[in-house]
Amino acid sequence: MSKYESAPLVESVLEQVLACCSVRFPDVELYVFGSAVRRGDHQPGDVDILLLYKGEDLALAHDLCKSIRELLTYPPIDVLALSQDEERETDFIRTVDAKRFWPPGAEAA
C-alpha cells in the first residue's frame, strides 16, 4: 500500500518535486498536507506542499517555490513557504498534520 492515501498520483507529483529541487536545495524540508494525505477514496484537487526554510534563505525559498510552481503536474501543486521561525510560531506542521517527504527519514522535531 502506498504511503499516501491518494497515490499513485500524489507520489508521482512528489517525485517530480524532488527531482526538481532536492539536489539543488538540500537545506530545506518539504512536507505534504491536506487532501493528498487524508484517508478516503478520493482524488485530491491539488497537492499541498510546505517548504520549510532557514530564515536567512528567503531568496532560495522564493526560487524553489518558483521552480515547484512551474512543474506541470496532475493534480496541480499548491506550495506554501514558511521560515523555521514562522513554523514554530504557528505550529503549522502539527496543526495540519503535514507529512515530511524531504529529507527522507523520521519526522522533524
C-alpha positions as a printed Julia matrix, in Angstrom:
109×3 Matrix{Float64}:
   0.0    0.0     0.0
   1.17   3.48   -0.76
   2.49   5.89    1.86
  -0.1    8.46    0.69
  -3.77   7.66    0.63
  -4.4    9.22   -2.79
  -1.47   7.55   -4.53
  -0.15   6.83   -7.09
  -0.84  10.32   -8.47
   0.34  12.03   -5.28
   3.54  10.01   -5.2
   4.17  10.89   -8.83
   3.81  14.6    -8.05
   6.12  14.33   -5.04
   8.73  12.51   -7.12
   8.63  15.37   -9.64
   9.06  17.92   -6.85
  12.07  16.02   -5.51
  13.61  15.67   -8.96
  13.19  19.42   -9.39
  14.78  20.56   -6.17
  16.26  18.07   -3.72
  19.76  18.18   -5.22
  19.79  21.95   -5.77
  18.3   22.83   -2.39
  19.45  20.32    0.24
  18.89  22.62    3.23
  15.11  22.8     3.08
  12.42  20.46    4.35
   9.43  19.56    2.2
   6.08  18.42    3.59
   2.82  17.33    2.01
  -0.52  18.1     3.68
  -4.22  18.5     3.0
  -6.38  16.19    0.93
  -3.34  14.4    -0.51
  -2.64  12.76    2.85
  -6.18  12.27    4.17
  -7.75   8.86    4.26
 -10.5    8.01    1.86
 -11.24   7.02   -1.7
 -10.86  10.38   -3.34
  -8.67  12.13   -5.82
  -7.23  15.34   -4.35
  -7.88  18.54   -6.28
  -4.3   19.58   -5.66
  -1.19  18.54   -3.78
  -0.36  20.95   -0.96
   3.38  21.32   -0.35
   5.01  23.13    2.57
   8.56  24.32    2.02
  10.31  24.94    5.34
  13.45  27.07    5.07
  16.01  28.77    7.28
  15.15  32.44    7.85
  18.2   33.73    6.06
  17.35  31.7     2.94
  14.33  33.71    1.74
  15.73  34.19   -1.77
  16.47  30.46   -2.03
  12.94  29.64   -0.84
  11.48  32.02   -3.42
  13.49  30.36   -6.21
  12.48  26.91   -5.07
   8.78  27.82   -4.89
   9.01  29.23   -8.4
  10.62  26.0    -9.65
   7.92  23.89   -7.99
   5.1   26.07   -9.36
   6.49  25.68  -12.88
   6.05  21.9   -12.78
   3.14  20.72  -14.88
   1.52  18.05  -12.75
  -1.83  16.43  -12.2
  -3.1   17.07   -9.66
  -1.58  20.56   -9.63
   0.72  21.73   -6.85
  -0.07  24.45   -4.33
   3.12  25.45   -2.49
   3.47  27.4     0.76
   6.83  28.56    2.14
   7.44  29.21    5.83
  10.65  30.01    7.64
  11.53  27.74   10.55
  10.66  30.62   12.91
   7.25  31.13   11.28
   6.51  27.43   11.56
   7.45  27.4    15.25
   5.21  30.42   15.91
   2.21  28.93   14.1
   2.77  25.21   14.79
   1.65  24.72   11.2
   3.06  21.22   10.67
   1.25  19.76   13.67
  -1.91  21.77   13.07
  -2.41  20.46    9.51
  -0.81  17.06   10.18
   1.77  17.6     7.44
   3.99  14.67    6.45
   7.65  15.28    5.69
   8.95  13.78    2.43
  12.32  15.59    2.18
  14.77  14.9     3.55
  13.78  11.26    3.92
  13.67   9.72    7.35
  11.9   10.38   10.6
   9.64  13.38   11.03
  11.38  16.56   12.11
  11.21  17.51   15.78
